[in-house]
Amino acid sequence: MFNNYGFPTPAGANFSTSGQFYPQYQVKGQQYDIIRVNGKNGAEALQMPPNSRLLVLDDTAPIVWLCQTDGAGYKTVQPYSITPVNTEPQTNLHDLEQRIAALEGKFNEQSNTSSNKRSKSTDDSK
């Protein structure tokens, strides 16, 4: 395709009828990902531009590395420990023991009253 001046148009570009150039931009979404490294050497080997900060997960231990670079591009890495959060409520053994004792008491009372009723009815028939 040629523009109004007889020159070929760049690929992916549009020209208006007045000859003005309008480039076509493809908008691509920014991609996010979790960066994983193996230990301190992996965190130190990670290449970063100057004035950057990045959190990096360690595959060898429950550590997250804070990697920072200054204006000259010199990097420092600092480890922080992480632990998984337990979302399940912890069971209180004392409460469970009390509930079991209460249920056993009710069960024993029911079995005692039912056996007393049976024995009385058999005694009456004699």
N, C-alpha and C positions, 0 to 999 in steps of 0.2 A: 504494500500500500504506500502511496506517495502523498505527501502533504501538498499544500497550495504552491509551494516554492519548487517543487520538482525533486525534493530530497525524500529518501525513504523515512518512514516514521519508525521510531523505536518500538520494539515489541511491547505490548501492553500499554501503549500511550494513546491518548485521544487528542485530536485537534478540533477546535471549533471552526465554524465556517469563516471566522475572521482570522484564522491562522494562529490563535493562541493555544499554547500547549497545556493540556490537563492530564497529568499522570494518573494512572489508575493504581490505587493502593489497595492491597489486600490486608484487611485487618485480621490479625491472628491473635488469639487469646494468649495471655501469659500463662505459662505452664509452671506449676509448683510441684516440688517433689521433696522427699526426705533424703538427705545426704547421709550415707552410712560410711564409716571408716573402721579400720582395725587398729585400735590403740592410739597412743600419742603420736607415733610416727606417721600414721595415716592422717591425723588431724593436721600435723605440721606440713605434710606434703601437699595438702589441698591448696590449689592455686586460687588466689583471690585478688581482685583489683584494689588499689589504694582506697583508704577510708571506707572499708567494708566491715560488716559484722555478720556472723553466721553461726547458728547453732547446728551442731553435727552430732548424730547418734553414734555411739560406739557399739560395734557388734560383739566385742570380746568381754564387755563388762557393763553393768548398769550405770553408765556414765554418759553425760552429754557434754560436749566440748564447746566452749564459747571461743570462736576464732575471730580475732580482730586484726585489722591492718591499719597502720597510721598513714599519713599523707605520703610518705616515701615508699610505702608498700611493705614495710617490715611487719611480720605477723607475730602475734602472741596468742597462745592457746591456754585456756584455763579449764580444768575439769570440774564438773558439778555432778554429784551423785543423784540418781533418780531411783524411785521405787514405784512399782505399780500400785494403783489405788484399788483396794478391795471394796467393791460396791455392795457385796452381800453383807447383811447385818450379822454381827457376831452373836452367837447364841450364848445366853447366860445359863450356865449349868445349874446354878442354884434355883433359878426359876423353873427349869425343866424338872428337877428333882421334886420340887413342891407340887408341880402339876401331876407328875406320875403318882406321888403319894396320895393326892386327892382322888385321882381316878381309881387307884387301888382300894382306897377306903370306900368309895361308892360301890365298887364292884363287890367287895366283901360284904357290905351291908345288904345289897340286893340278894346275894347268894344266901346269907343268913336268914333273911326274912322269907325267902321262898322255901328254904328247907324247913323252917318252923311251920309254915302253912301246910306243907305236905305231911309233916309228922302229926300235926293236929288232926288233919282229915283222916289219916290212917288210924289214929287212936280212937276217933269217934266211931269208926266202923267196927271196932272190936268189941 
